[in-house]
Amino acid sequence: MFVRAAQMAVVPYVYGLDYQSAVIEMRTAGLVVANLTPLSCVRVHQLIDATFDCDSFPAGGILTSTLGWGTSVPVGSPVDLTYYDPGQ
């Protein structure tokens, strides 16, 4: 019996990159962006980092990924991203 190894994708580092470009990077790597969630400054402070500097971070910049940057995962794996939206 022959067992085929799964094709792997490396999760790109997209922190701070605008979310449109980040989605392209993820898709190019072979991943599926399942959810793209905007977070306000208040929500970033509550959920991610109480010391987050909202004034210097780019609007639309990626904050988190459910898959660790640089990790290898099977091609087609779903990934959720959050991005900073000062208008939220």
Secondary structure, 3 states (H helix, E strand, C coil): CCCCCCCEEECCCCECCEHHHHHHHHHHHCCEEEEEEEECHHHHHHHCCCCCCCCCCCCCEEEEECCCCCCEEECCCEEEEEEECCCC
